């Protein structure tokens, strides 16, 4: 058994039902099962992909991205969805780290990859997922080859690694969280429980599928449940509102920055939202006024807590509980366990704050090629989130503080260490720190606080130029603040909370 069986079984029950709708067409469960089988065969017989090999994909949200994921699962290969917002240098680090056997490229990125193709390490097969392109293998050609070759020989299992999602680490080095097929199965079950999802539902997906939030909160649960997914290539607030009006989806996931972008449109007030059984949200602290505005439109708004390492839904609200505990992100999922512990790893009393630990089949196996970091993160069989929270007497979790130093901007995680590593390489900077600053549109934005080197001539533009082509645009500082010195404690450690307080007065 492997997760590709989900598609086969629903193709047997409902062959003509839409599995994925998208701009320009739709893919039935029968057609999707056929493509998954053909691509799995081609991966194995034409490209020589073996169990445990990595298959990378650089594409906007597309049916073919999902077909590739399930085809990899069929043969026990590991799917690696690439964040298309990253800079080329960041992609190359990932390629060097996990050495994919194949790279599937969507049409939007074909020119970018063509220019960088010779720098891809190893002998990865590069496949154009759209129209045929000279110098690239053809996705359509692989499907035809696979159909002629017959079924793949080897089958993946639920114990096989299925997915690597890279998340920037606190050290500035991206880490690949490895999720098994079993983890994706239990993530799907948790998502189904959270939403009371059924095969009759239509799910609107606008979050990027390279994030576990876009992939695992509703999209894979929908395909596990035999529901239909309405897939947007990327988020566009006007297009999302139009599909709510016209397609009438039952469920969707929207982070606060997306909701605020939609609410800024004139069409927001005119759009009937009551088709939505719920809007799920998370990834950052969710302002209570935002929740109240959505609820006033007759739509339940429910929250989810988790991380890439938990696939992500570990704690969530259900619609019936959403208004019982304002500020809470809900109760621990049916197939998870949670502890709130002190610095010694002892459980704290209800109401007391401590680090949130999670255990469950949905939790990652570890970080790719990082045994020490994996052992530390999963010590004692629990994932140590690094987040601080408390549970009340009724079992509802309140998150008091997110991972130390992490900035969440528009739903994207930004680790200051990545930016600080860039700043440290500039001789005109004596020292620097990056912190988050509250922002009405994005929730938070990164700000570089810089001490210039003696006699150094440095302007804000010079600092911002350091990040060009090195880090994804969304990670770049939105502001540069020059100071004479950075605040430190008695041990000489930079006190970022003091820097944040200083920024509030500027």
Secondary structure, 3 states (H helix, E strand, C coil): CCCHHHHHHHHHHCCCCEEEEECCEEEEHHHHHHHHHHHHHHHHHCCCCCCCCEEEEECCCCHHHHHHHHHHHHHCCEEEECCCCCCHHHHHHHHHHHCCCEEEECHHHHHHHHHHHHHCCCCCEEEECCCCCCCCEEHHHHHHHHHHHCCCCCCCCCCCEEEEEEEECCCCCEEEEEEEHHHHHHHHHHHHHHHCCCCCCEEEECCCCCCHHHHHHHHHHHHHHCCEEEECCCCCHHHHHHHHHHCCCCEEECCHHHHHHHHCCCHHHHCCCCCCCEEEEECCCCCHHHHHHHHCCCCCEEEEECCHHHCCCCEECCHHHCCCCCCCCEEECCCEEEEEECCCCCECCCCCCEEEEEEECCCCCEECCCHHHHHHHCHHHCEEEEEEEEECCCCCEEEEECCCCCEEECCEEECHHHHHHHHHCCCCEEEEEEEEEEECCCEEEEEEEEEECCCCCCCHHHHHHCCCCCCCHHHCCCEEEECCCCCECCCCCECHHHHHHHHHCC
